[in-house]
């Protein structure tokens, strides 16, 4: 299904524009067209479908179950859902908006958002083929743990207070409706109208930030000189892991696309933990993602999330460097 966006970018960049695929400008333009069209399509589809479901089901029952004594199970469910959902960090944001509008606890929503870009079934198959089942299994466990612990921390600080006003109001409105009112019985046409209203409201707020975010990722895509990382971070010093995390932030990729990069860096001598920290930062803590999240989160919440991810990826990198002799 998602291959159609790659095909569209191929036609526009290589056939109609006639650009040579080996050119960096062609690679950047292809990246921009493919990701922009994909994210816009997912935005339109997912916001509409989630709003349609919200207007049709007793979402408050799900919210109460997730928000009560089953909160721990909710984190696990959110993280697992992110692991089996084939979305990158930017295209996971429509689902985040839908969950928030439905009043799903913010920590569970963030468990999904943090795990989704790190793990998908294609990445798991590629990792298993390239680096073995031990590494792959540990990677899955670590990726889900980052999502679960991140969600728990954000619930602990009551992160819903730090959403942007429109998102916070939607969250509170859904939460109060689940306590004080019976669900409305809407006709199919009324549900459709509700979903269209949600779609217009959210899409008009975020579309321009999709352009800016993906444009930034495209501009940076592929312009890092080959061999730079091996030369400067390949000695395994303690500081090389946090340095790799910071260097990965300006870049942008998805879990599937970053696997060949991971293999290349490892085979060229970069320690496995340093490589993993860099790739996780590229996938889940990139500038394009945070530009988009700024439309939903206040700066304080973005700063907390940013620090949380940097700390988590640094610890993951140090841990994998220590365990490398036993898993490879």
C-alpha positions, 0 to 999 in steps of 0.5 A: 500500500505505502509503495504507491508513494515511492512510485509517485516520487519515482515518477515525479523525480526521475521520469518527469523531472529527469533527475539522475538518481545518483544526485543528492538533490534528486535523493532529497527531492524524492525523500520530500515528495514520498514522505509528504504525500505519505504523511498527508494521506495518513493524516487525512485517513487516520484523523477521519477514521479515529474521529468516526470511531470516537463518534460510534463507540463507547470510548469512555469505557476503554479510557476508564479501563486504561486509566484505572488499575490497568494502567500498567497493562495500558502502557504495555498495550500502547507500546505493543500497538506501536511495535506492530504499527508500520508508521514512522515518527512523523506519521504516528502523530495523527494517531497521537492526536486521535488518542488525545482527542479521545481522552486516552491517558497521555502516558499510554498515548506516548508509549505508542508514539515512542515505540512506533518509530523504533520497531516494525515488522520489516525492521525486525525481519531485516535485523534478524537477517543481518545481525541475528536473533539475539540482537533482534530480540534484545532490540525489541525488548529495549524499544518497547521498554523505552516506550513503556517507561517513557509513558509512565514518566510522562503520566507521573508528571501529568503531561496532559497539562503541558499540551497545547491549548486545543489538544488539552481542551480536547483531552479534558472535554473527552475525559469529562464527557466520559464521566458526566454523560451517556454516549450520544446515539448518532446516525451514520451521517452525523458521525460522518459530519463529526469526523469531517469537522475533526479532520478540518480542525486538526489538518488546518493546524498541522499541514504546514508543519508537515511541509517544514518538518519533512523539508528539513529532513529532506535537506539533511538527508544524505549530506553527511560525509561518508566515513565521518562517523567511523572516523570520529566515533569508532573508538568506543569512548564513553562520550561517543554514545551521547555524541552519536545521539546528538548527531542523529537528531538533525537527521530523519529516517524510519526504522526500516530505512535505518537498518542498512545504515546500521549494518554499514556502520557496524561493519565499518567498525563503529561499536554496536551500542554507539551505532544503535544509539545513533540510529534510534536518535535518528528515527525517534528524536529527529528535528522533523518529528519535534517540529510537528509535535510542537503543534500539540505540545508546549515547549516544556513538554517537548523539553522533557520528552527530548531529555527523556529520549536522549537519556534513554538512548545513551543508556541503551548505547552504553548497555549494548556496548557492554553486551556486544561480546555476548550477542554478536 
